[in-house]
Amino acid sequence: MPAIALLDIGHTRVKLASATTLAPFDIERLSEWDTHSVDWAEIAAWVQAHVVADELRCCCVVRSWMEEASNLDLETLFAMPVRMLAVGTATAYDPSQLGVDRYLLSQGALAYHHETALVVSAGTTITLDVVTHADKQSENDNETGSEINSEKDSPLIHQGGWILPGLSVLKQGFEHSTPHFPPLKYPEANSNTQGIQIPTQTHDAISQGFALSLTTMISSLLDEYEIADVYFTGGDGATLRDLWESYAQNPHDTHVEVVPDLLFYGMMVGSG
């Protein structure tokens, strides 16, 4: 049974996991490092000491790491074949500007459940991407008589999306620009909230304003694009899911789930 090592190099964390080609959604988390205090050689040494795999697949969004990798023999360093995943053709976004992580999240979402979805990844940045199942896209194209623009003639599944600064980025801005303000943080989710309450203290005004802007945007996108599934992922994914469910004023007939390993799913099933 072929085993695959999965290396996700993000802006703040490097995460290592593994899976097999026969069970691509059965992810085993193996280790994690701070992106700013580890390097290729240290990770490779750990992999050689602790991981038995037939291949290593890497998703990297950090330019300096990619530049360093181009000067290294990664296959010798890791003692196995190494595949650097890239953005494929199944997207309406400009591929030259699309992060490979967003592309792989879309691949993972539609492999996990074949419905139109909104993928909300909450970390250093917060990205919201609309993805459409290939069969549904094909039906729409047939109805409108439109042609599919892809070098592989594959339907578009990643339709595009939005990028917002994450909590940590906004906190840095607040602390620098308004040091007299209370620190920015996510408010506590409250399932008993009846409507939107007007804050009467500054710390609530800041945190609830941040949360309300995000949750209102999510609800608007669900209504606008008839989303069937919402997947929350990333370090703050579960927190943002709880907040959205607290703040959403109108019921949505939508499947909502926190999927921490969604990117790794995409690394298993996506074709870069």
C-alpha positions, -999 to 999 in steps of 0.1 A, spaced: 0 0 0 18 32 -12 23 56 17 26 94 10 43 119 33 26 153 31 44 185 39 25 218 42 48 249 45 26 278 55 35 314 65 36 306 102 36 268 106 51 238 88 30 207 92 38 171 83 13 143 79 9 110 60 -18 90 43 -21 61 18 -34 61 -17 -60 36 -7 -73 58 22 -66 94 11 -89 109 37 -74 89 66 -47 115 75 -22 110 103 -6 141 117 31 135 124 48 167 134 47 205 133 73 233 133 75 271 134 82 282 98 107 309 110 128 285 132 132 254 110 147 246 76 146 220 49 175 201 63 160 198 98 127 186 85 144 161 61 164 147 90 133 142 110 114 126 81 143 102 75 144 92 112 106 88 117 87 83 84 85 54 60 69 66 27 71 61 -10 68 98 -19 68 132 -3 43 158 -16 49 194 -7 25 224 -6 46 256 -1 33 291 -1 65 307 12 86 322 -16 119 320 3 114 283 9 107 277 -28 138 297 -38 159 276 -14 144 244 -26 154 252 -62 190 251 -51 187 218 -32 185 182 -42 153 175 -22 151 138 -33 185 131 -19 178 152 12 146 133 20 158 100 5 126 96 -15 108 111 -45 97 146 -38 68 163 -56 62 200 -53 25 206 -59 14 234 -81 -18 251 -93 -36 231 -119 -60 240 -146 -93 235 -128 -98 271 -118 -113 303 -132 -88 323 -111 -56 337 -127 -33 306 -121 -3 329 -118 -19 347 -89 -36 318 -71 -19 303 -41 -14 265 -43 -30 261 -9 -63 276 -21 -62 254 -52 -56 223 -31 -83 232 -6 -108 234 -35 -96 200 -47 -100 185 -12 -134 200 -7 -149 185 -38 -133 152 -33 -146 151 2 -182 159 -7 -193 165 -43 -214 197 -39 -210 234 -44 -191 246 -14 -176 277 3 -142 269 17 -133 293 46 -96 290 56 -88 310 87 -52 315 95 -26 342 88 -51 353 61 -87 344 58 -97 331 24 -132 324 12 -133 304 -20 -163 291 -40 -159 257 -56 -183 239 -79 -185 201 -85 -173 192 -119 -205 174 -129 -226 205 -118 -203 228 -138 -207 206 -168 -245 207 -166 -244 245 -164 -220 247 -194 -243 224 -214 -273 245 -206 -257 277 -216 -238 263 -245 -205 276 -231 -172 260 -238 -147 249 -212 -114 266 -214 -88 242 -201 -58 226 -217 -72 193 -204 -108 201 -212 -117 196 -176 -145 216 -160 -137 245 -138 -142 237 -101 -124 266 -83 -145 296 -92 -124 322 -73 -127 339 -39 -118 366 -15 -88 372 8 -90 391 41 -63 397 67 -64 372 95 -67 379 132 -29 380 139 -23 404 110 -51 428 122 -38 426 158 -4 438 147 -20 467 128 -42 476 157 -13 475 182 9 496 160 -17 522 149 -40 524 180 -19 513 210 -45 528 234 -72 504 221 -79 471 238 -63 441 220 -82 426 191 -95 391 196 -123 368 185 -153 373 208 -168 344 226 -194 325 206 -229 326 222 -255 302 209 -282 321 229 -276 355 212 -309 369 201 -301 392 172 -271 416 169 -265 434 202 -250 469 202 -217 469 220 -214 493 249 -177 488 257 -147 494 234 -132 459 237 -166 444 226 -170 470 199 -136 460 184 -139 422 186 -176 420 177 -171 444 148 -144 421 134 -165 390 139 -197 406 125 -179 417 93 -167 381 87 -199 363 96 -221 387 76 -199 382 45 -201 344 48 -239 346 51 -242 369 21 -221 345 0 -242 315 9 -273 334 -3 -257 348 -34 -242 315 -47 -266 289 -34 -239 271 -14 -246 235 -3 -216 230 19 -194 253 41 -161 240 52 -141 258 78 -104 250 81 -71 265 93 -59 274 127 -89 296 135 -114 275 115 -134 261 144 -135 294 162 -148 312 131 -174 284 125 -187 289 161 -189 326 156 -208 324 123 -233 301 138 -238 326 167 -241 356 145 -261 342 115 -296 357 117 -312 337 90 -313 299 89 -293 284 61 -301 249 46 -264 243 44 -241 215 56 -214 231 78 -183 213 90 -149 220 104 -124 200 84 -89 205 98 -72 182 73 -89 197 42 -56 208 27 -40 174 32 -71 159 14 -63 181 -15 -27 171 -15 -38 135 -18 -64 139 -45 -53 171 -64 -32 170 -95 -7 198 -95 
